[in-house]
Amino acid sequence: MSDMRESLNGIREDFDKAMEMVKDSASAEQLRVSFLGKKGKLTSVLREMGGLSAEERPVIGKAANEVRTHMENKLADIAMKVKEEEKSHKLKREVIDVTIPSDIPGAGSRHPLNMAINEILDIFLGLGYSIAEGPEVELDKYNFELLRIPEGHPARDTQDTFYFNDKVLLRTQTSGMQIRIMEKQKPPLKVICPGKVYRSDALDATHSPVFHQIEGLVVDKGVTMGDLVGSLRLFAKKLFGEKTEIRLRPHHFPFTEPSVEVDLTCWSCGGRGCRVCKNEGWIEVLGAGMVHPEVLSNCGIDPEVYSGFAFGIGVERTAMGRYGIDDIRLLYENDVRFLEQFK
Ligand code: PHE
């Protein structure tokens, strides 16, 4: 019996000594297993209790329980201490230094298409035009019908688009705005209409199924082709510099008569001929013409009294020329490395 008492005391001493070495929860757990676990030191002593007499057993049992309680308490204490230590360690490690300067998100920049639109609008605002905007989901009658492009007209083939039904489509041109404006307002009119247009064209370096136009419309008494030419010359010079000239080529649009396509002196070579203008010296930028008398009367304006001109500027073309962009797709990919160059 005194043997067992001795070994219990020894275990307790061993435990207390080992306890001093415990630094973290892993070593505390190791200690618990080696003393209190199934194969632990205390457990093996308790197994020997079978050999004790009936009088000895409760005495040793009590002593063994005391040792166990002692160890359990110590382990609980150390567990708490270690936990506290680990927590304060973690807090120290994760401390936030509020004095470190933060990452200030960089300011963005205007999109080159919007820059071009703004530049063009500014020019026309200076000439006394006002700005109007219309819907991209447009009625067939505004996009085609009242512009003298009835069903089956060949002009519809070159401007195929997405149809919601027979009467509603994604507009293929901003020219429908001519009708919308003339239906509501009477001359004198001087309006400029920027916006997105849609055509079922495949995307390549010079085409996109979504692009931008700026429509211009002037209606008054005595407006002539000379006024159109003068306005467009002024526009070209303001946007691309004094040396820029315009060239008119006869063309056909169902809603203007006469109609022209308008080229500008190549912005890359100044007219000498280069890769950009395919050695032409000129670059096509817009379509224009005198508003067809039938279009005027479609909107309740008397073509005997009033006349007008209209033009449609291709924004992408203009932006690409203005900022030296050689692939239209760059305008839609929103690659920050590209956009940042316009800051
Ligand atoms: N809407 C025509 C086009 O998309 C351009 C245009 C506008 C022509 C106004 C004449 C007058 O090609």
Residues whose N, C-alpha, C, O or C-beta is under 5 A from the ligand:
A	BS01	LIG	T172 Q173 S175 F253 T256 G287 A288 G289 A310 F311 G312
